Amino acid sequence: MESFEQISSQYTPMIYKIMSTLSIYKNKDEFFQAGLIALWEAYGQFDEEKGNFTSYAYSYIKGRLLTELSKISKHVERMTPVEDDFWDQIEDEFSVCSMDEEILLSYCQAGELTENQTKWVLYTFLKELTVTEIAASEQVSPSAVKSWRSGAKGKLRKALSTH
């Protein structure tokens, strides 16, 4: 058999014809490269005793290009971005729910928490901030925030145990 360079130049029109029959109009260079690789594999695997190389190469290349088309189709199907209105329907987990805030404030009032203790409760449970983050936000020391926390916990335990 001839060298692969001769085979590739001889079968290049066939690869383009297969691409045309499969209506490949995007990423032509990539599909042509896949066709050349398929031709290389067909060239290496062909057994002359079993028949005509042209028929074998044609079916091998076409099968490979169909496989590539299938892969791309699946990828596009799985990776297609959703419409913008989809995101409007998803609840934001970080948005503050007024009901949650009202419930927390009712516990704070029932426990007779100070203003700073109430701040600790709201920062901790609504905004999920750490002691250090609360201290930075309120421009106080972390030990002050720990003091608010300690007082709030004690008062809330006492208030909840009486109810």
BELFEN-V43983 format. One record per pair of residues at least 12 apart in sequence whose C-alpha atoms are under 8 Angstrom apart, sorted by the first residue. I is the first residue (numbers start at 1). GAP is how many residues later the second one is. If there is no record, write none. Layout:
# BELFEN-V43983
i = [I & I]
gap = [GAP & GAP]
This chain:
# BELFEN-V43983
i = [4 & 4 & 8 & 8 & 12 & 14 & 15 & 15 & 15 & 15 & 16 & 18 & 18 & 18 & 19 & 19 & 19 & 22 & 31 & 31 & 34 & 34 & 34 & 35 & 35 & 35 & 35 & 36 & 38 & 38 & 38 & 38 & 39 & 39 & 39 & 42 & 42 & 42 & 42 & 43 & 94 & 96 & 100 & 101 & 101 & 104 & 104 & 105 & 107 & 108 & 108 & 110 & 111 & 111 & 111 & 111 & 111 & 112 & 113 & 113 & 113 & 113 & 116 & 117 & 117 & 117 & 117 & 118 & 120 & 120 & 120 & 120 & 120 & 121 & 121 & 131 & 131]
gap = [36 & 39 & 28 & 31 & 24 & 44 & 17 & 20 & 21 & 46 & 16 & 40 & 43 & 44 & 12 & 13 & 46 & 44 & 34 & 37 & 30 & 31 & 34 & 26 & 27 & 29 & 30 & 25 & 19 & 22 & 23 & 26 & 18 & 21 & 22 & 14 & 15 & 18 & 19 & 14 & 33 & 30 & 26 & 21 & 25 & 17 & 18 & 13 & 49 & 13 & 48 & 49 & 44 & 45 & 47 & 48 & 49 & 43 & 38 & 39 & 42 & 43 & 32 & 31 & 32 & 34 & 35 & 34 & 14 & 25 & 28 & 29 & 32 & 28 & 31 & 14 & 15]
